[in-house]
Amino acid sequence: MIEAHNISKWFDGQQILFDVSATMETGKTNLIIGQSGSGKTVFMKCLIGLLTPEEGKILYDGRVFREMNENQKKQLRSEIGVLFQGSALFDNETVLGNVMFPLKMFSKDSHAQQLERARFCINRVGLEKADNKYPSEISGGMQKRVAIARAIALNPKYLFCDEPNSGLDPKTSIMIDELLSDITHEYNITTVINTHDMNSVLGIGEKIIFINKGHCDWTGNDKSIFRSTSKSLNDFVFASELFKEVKLFLERQYESSLSNKN
């Protein structure tokens, strides 16, 4: 579990986050959503430790990040996996070489054990035949899966994903969502996903945190989001006609179920 308590952040005298509090639950996909410029990326960077908030504190399973010494922070970083928006693969390394990278950097296992772990992770994301291919030789969806394999190579407790579906077609996006959800549940990871993809929200949004203009305006899940009374959230979620129709459909179903009960 990751807890954020009263996080505030400034840049050049301008406040970006305002007293944001939220809990990211273990074994669930925790989604941070919001418009571009809402502060959701800044919030995620504070959670990871890439940015230091001026106010508030962040706890990893009860451990206060701000109070850790360097050795404790180093240990925590070994427990964190990160999936970057652009995959951030090394062009001059094969799929196997990319997944091996964090193991070479942080693992004390033998080379043979590292190879075994890397190949296990590659197989887990369905790329067992791509070991020796380079990023330029595989599709964008496959590159994203390589990045996921690399992110879980050290068997992390916490997995952070920045816009994992960016640039992917709808079918591939669904596959990536399902893979992240499966891995989260299978390994009981605290997964935090920064996204504005409403398909992801409805597909795997077990815990949803809505950031609006630097404030945490709403928390809930994929089932409660359509019943929200938050105007800012509704304006964000139902910006497209498609999701307006979905909301009307679900509201009719809900009203129908109430009538049947009565």
Secondary structure by P-SEA (a helix, b strand, c coil): cbbbcbbbbbccccccccbbbbbbbcccbbbbbbccccaaaaaaaaaacccccccccccccccccccccaaaaaaaaaabbbbcccccccccccaaaaaaccccccccccaaaaaaaaaaaaaaaccccccccccccccaaaaaaaaaaaaacccccbbbbccccccccaaaaaaaaaaaaaaaaaaccbbbbbcccaaaaaccccbbbbbcccccccccccccccccccaaaaaaaaccaaaaaaaaaaaaaaaaaaaaac
